[in-house]
Amino acid sequence: MIAEELRAEAPVSEPKSVLFYLRRATEFLTARGSAAPRLDAEVLLATVLSTNRVGVYLRFDQSLRPGEVDRYRELVRRRASGDPVAYLVGKREFWSHELAVTPDVLIPRPETELLVELALAAMKDREGASRVLDLGTGSGAIAIAISRELPRACVVAVDVSMAAAAVAHANAASAGVAERVAVVVADWGSCVRAGARFDVVVSNPPYVATEALATLPLEVRREPRLALDGGDDGLAAYRRLVPEAAAMLAPGGAVLLEVGVGQAEGVAALLAASGLVDVSWHDDLAGIPRVVAGVAPDEYASCAT
């Protein structure tokens, strides 16, 4: 047990340095299969010391107090058992902004920033206040990033989970955009009144095939199943939300959807079948098709009513 390993070489009567505990935690996490043991150990220790990773390095020669040792020991133990670092520290950076995260929400990933980038590009030349709908908002990461970049945008962030919506609302308030981001608890677009139109609809829906859930890394499996499970083929959520999203678009509006590996063509076909044009997909920094997009033709709104 980590409690025994750390305590054995660091009795209270002989306090050990920050570097000592960092090395021991790194060794412990390495032995238990952490993909980034040193980084994990540094981030957790920074949390205990109420600093950042640079601050940890600046305190290498300082001693940890008994209470700090106990807290660090518990965090490292939980990380070794599979708890994600973001849940342990309660935060994650997204689009250069720190968000609170809890086990009620999916942890924002860097690749999802491509969705924000493309959404902003889609609204670049629009006049007036843009209207944005974020379906399955989770922590509110996408909605908040767009609102911070476009102060005049009106953003509706929807999630079926009341707990997730509470996290999104708190994050919007912390980011100073709560008046511009309306967080709503609903099943996809069911909360949107008939005839409402948006310039952009974005979503990072669950897209992992049910059978594949068991093959995910342990720490990913600790995230909400509701935000991961995409049904038998991973496309169940898209079949529901694509027609809804397409019907809510203003003329020339865009639907932008994050997808999993190998899903771009299937989701693109759903967009095309819903009457959208200029259907395309865009690669993330790893070269993986990550976002599928479609545009409502100018006459789409009148044809859809």
N, C-alpha and C positions, 0 to 999 in steps of 0.2 A: 504494500500500500504506500502511496506517496506520502501519507502522513508519517509513517514510520521511517521512510527513507530520508525525508527532509529533516525530521526531528533527530534522527540518529547522529547526524553529523553537525547539528546546529543546536546544541543545548542552550537553554535560556541564559545560563551562566557565561556562555561564550558566544555572544552574538556574531553572526556571520554577515558578510557584506552583500550588497545588492547583486554584485557579479556572481557571488557564490550561489545564491538561490536561482539566478537566471540560468546558470550552467546546469544546475541540478534539474531544474524544470525542463530544460531543453533535452537533456538526456532521457528523462522520464517520458516525455512526449514522443521522442524518436523511437523509443523501445515499444511504444504502443501504437505506432503506425501513423502518426500525424504527418500530413503532407508538407507542412511548413512549421516544424517544431520550434525553431528559433523565433520566427515571427510571432507565433502564437504566444510563446513565453514572454516576449517583449510587450505585446499588446496587453496581456493580462496583468503583467507587473506594472505597466504604466497606469492601468486603472486603479490598482491598489494604492499607488503613490500619488494619484490625482495629477498626473502629468502626461506627457506624450513620450514617444519612443526616444526622442532626443534627450528628454529629461531623465530617462532611465540611464542613459549612457553617462550623463553628467553626475549621476549619483552612484556610480559603480563602487566607490570606496566607502560609501556610507553603510551603516548597519540598518537592518530591518527591525522594527519593533515587534514584540511578540504578537500583538494583534494583527499586524501587517503580514507576518509569517502565516498565521492561521488563515487569514482571508486568501492569501495567495495560494496556499496549499489546497484550499477548497476549490478555487477556480481552476487550478491545474488538474485536480482530480476530475472535475466535471468535464473539462475539455477532453481528457483522456478517455472518458466514458462515451464521448460522441456529441456532447452539447456544442453547437456552433459558437464560435468566438463572439459573433455579433449579438447573440442572445445573452451571453455571459456579461458582456460589457454594456449591453443595452443600447447600442447605437451602430450606425453604419453610414459612411459618407456616400453621397450620390449627387452627381452634377455639382461638385464642389460645395455641397451643403450637408451638414450632419443631421441625420434623421434618427429619431428614436425607433427602435425595433423591439418587438416582443415575440414570444412563440405563437402569437395570434396572426402574424403576418409573414409573408415570404420575405426573405432577406434580399434587398435590392442588389443586382449584379451590374458590373461595369458594362456588359454587353447591351443592357437595356437602355443605356444612354444613347445608343443609336436611334432608338424609337423617339426620344426627345429631339435629337438633332434633326431627324426627318420631319417631325411635326412642326418644328420651328420654320424649317425651309418651306413647308407647304403653306404656311401663313405669312410668309415674308412680304408678299406683294398685295395682301388683302387690305382694303381700306376699312377704317372703323374698328370697332372692338370685335375680335375673333371669338367664336363660340366653340368651346372644346368639351368633348365628352370622354371621360376616362372610365372604361368599364373594367371592373375588377381591380380597384385602385390599391388594395392592400395597405401598405404604409403611407400611401399618397405620394410616393417618390416621383412618378411621372407628372401628375397633376401639379405638384408644387414646383417642380423644375420649370415647367412651361409657364406657370404663373409668375415666377420670379423673373423670367426672361421677357415676358410680355405683360406688363402691368395693366394694360387695357383689356386683356383677355378675360372672358367670363368662363370659368371652368367648373364643370359638374363632375364630381368624382363619386363613383358608385361601387359599392361592395355588398355582397349578400351577407357577410359576417358583421354583426353589430360590434364585436370586439375589434375587428380590423378597422372598421369605420371610426371607432373611438381613437385608435392610434393615428389614423390619417388626419382626423380633426385636430388632435393635439399637435401633430407635426406642422399642419398648416398655420396654426396659431403661433407656434414657435418661430416659424419662418416669416411671420408678419403678413401672410396672404390669406388669412381666414375669411376676410370679407370678400375675397375674389374667388375662393374655392369653396363651392357648396358640396359638402360630403353627405351622401344619401345612402341609406340602407335599402337595397332592392335587389331583385334577381335580374342581373344584366340590365337591359334597357326598359324594363317594365315600368319604371317610375317616370319615364319621359312621356309627356302629354302628346296626344295625337297632333300631328302637324308641326311639331317642333323640329327645327333644322339646325345642324351644327356644321361648322367649317371643317372640323377635324374630329374624327373618332379614333381614339387610341386604345389599345388593350394589350396586356401581357397575360393571357389566360392560361389556365392549366393545360399543359400539352404533353405530359408524360403518359405513355400507354400504361394501363393498370398493371399488366403483368411485369412491366419494367420497373415498377416502383421498388420492388424488392432488391433490384440490382444497383440502386443508387447508393452512393456513399452514406454511411451511417448518419453523418451530420446533416445531410440533405433530407434524409428520411425523418429527421426531427422537426422539419418545417411542416406547416399545415397541409394535410393531405388534400384539403379542399382547394388549395392553391397549386397542387401538383398533378392530381389525377385527371387525365384527359380522356378517360374512357378506354374502350377496347383498342382503338388505334391511335389514341392521342388527339383526335380531331373532334371529339364530341362538342366541346365548347364552341369551336368555330362554326359548326353547323347551326348552332343556336344564335350566336351573336352576329355572324356576317349578314344574314338577311335583315336583322334588326338594325344594325349599324348602317347598312346601305340605304334603308328607307328613311333614316334620320339625316341624311346629308343634304346640305344646301347645294345648289348647282356649282359644280367645280370643286366641291368639298372632297376630302380624302379620308379613307380608312387606312390605318396603319396598325399592323398586328405583328407582335413578336411570335416567332415559331421555333420549334425544336429542330434538331438535325434531321434532314431528309423530309421535312414537311412542307417546304416552300411551294412545290408544284401543286400539292393537294389543296393547300389553302388558296393559292392563286386561282385554281379552278372554281372554288367556292365563290370568290369575289367576282369572277367573270360571269358565273351563273346568276349572280344577283344583279347583273346589269351594269357593273362598273367597268370602266375603260382604263387604258394605260396601266394595266396590271403589271407589276414588276416586283422583284425582290432584291434585297440589298444585303451585302456581306458585312459581318462584323470584322473586328481587327484580326481574328483568327482565320478569316477567309470562309466562314460558314454563313450560308444564307440565313439571316436572322430576322429580318423584317420584310413582310409582304405588304404591298400597298396597292390601292385601287382608287380611282377617281370617278366621281359622279359626273356624267355628261351634263352639259348646260340645261338640257331639257328634262333631266332625270326627275326633278321634283314634281313637275307637272304630270309626267307620265305615271309616277308612282301613286298619285292621288286619284 
